[in-house]
């Protein structure tokens, strides 16, 4: 190296100019809650437990989704359908508790693939899991996951109309 | 000593104290903003407009955190460490001339806490005591990382203090005084010392980086090797004091750099301003000029932090002992020759 190169001062000044240029470049930050990154058209998020045409829950609590889940985010507890609950659950067995831990879920969609009853699927919803103050709030139970009844009815009507 | 004098000095001291604290507070904000902007980000912007309340939020958080004591036999020293760091950081601001003088209530108010004629020695003395804060804190933490950080900080400060002092000597040979006020007065007009002593300025600047433990010389607290260095074991406001002291030091060293080399409160056309706009306006402008210079240096500190990576420890020592000290000695010799050129010429018989 020559004398001037060994001084490093010129290199340092050059480096300083590189960094100062970034002071004036466009910022790449996305201000999340107000501004949302555009999603890919094939994006799938936010699980939903489906109902069939008569509004009965598809899930039979076989546990294949929990088994296939690489993040081990799904827990469920099976229960037997009582007489008089036939309008609620399609099969004799149903999930009494069905929970997905949204902090663990990686939205890979393997649960959807594993499901033999077409019960769980990832929706097109662009809503991300909102920020919470407590970890328990990130465990989504059936109240948040099961498809609302009116949606199921509307789907049935659409199907019948076609 | 009349009571008016005491009141005047108290007001000046409280103002300088508050100014240092506020500057240290907002340096943390500025650090984060500058860091963000240099990295194409936006930085804190949720607490208040442009994140201006962020320092308050940080301070509140520091106060509300658990006060953790490591298993150390030296609880007293553990508390004394940050206290020394903080108090020495605030003490240096006493001798800095923030402006010339204001003419208020029929008396001249000098904008300086005290104008002692050994200001520069005082600053060197206080700054070297500041090392004890880091050393005692790191040692009392009873933690190997802290001890390593403290040892590094101590040796780094000791070796750079030498080069810093030597670089100062060349400047002092020229100014002939140790009083910062005198040095400011001598730089009136555009007679800034940086034009006469560029090498001295460069050495002093590099040493100031080392003295304030800023990147590229932040070996005392390098995260990748020593977790947090000397403040690894600290939490709550004791940690806050260390960080605060670092920023206060940065502010003070920027002030010293501006006063010694960039004319202090002088600005071009100051004599004209005093004549036409009166003493008060001109000197308030002078204070603002000094303030702008200080902010410029603080920005420079941050700018360099995000440009130059940290030195290796042997490189640091090499730079200090093998390059900066010989350079400053050469600088002293050159300054001496230039100052005594007439005598030398006479002696040689020209």
Interface residues (C-beta under 8 A of the other chain):
Chain A: X12 X15 X16 X18 X19 X20 X22 X23 X25 X26 X27 X28 X29 X31
Chain B: X34 X37 X38 X39 X40 X41 X42 X45 X303 X304 X306 X307 X308
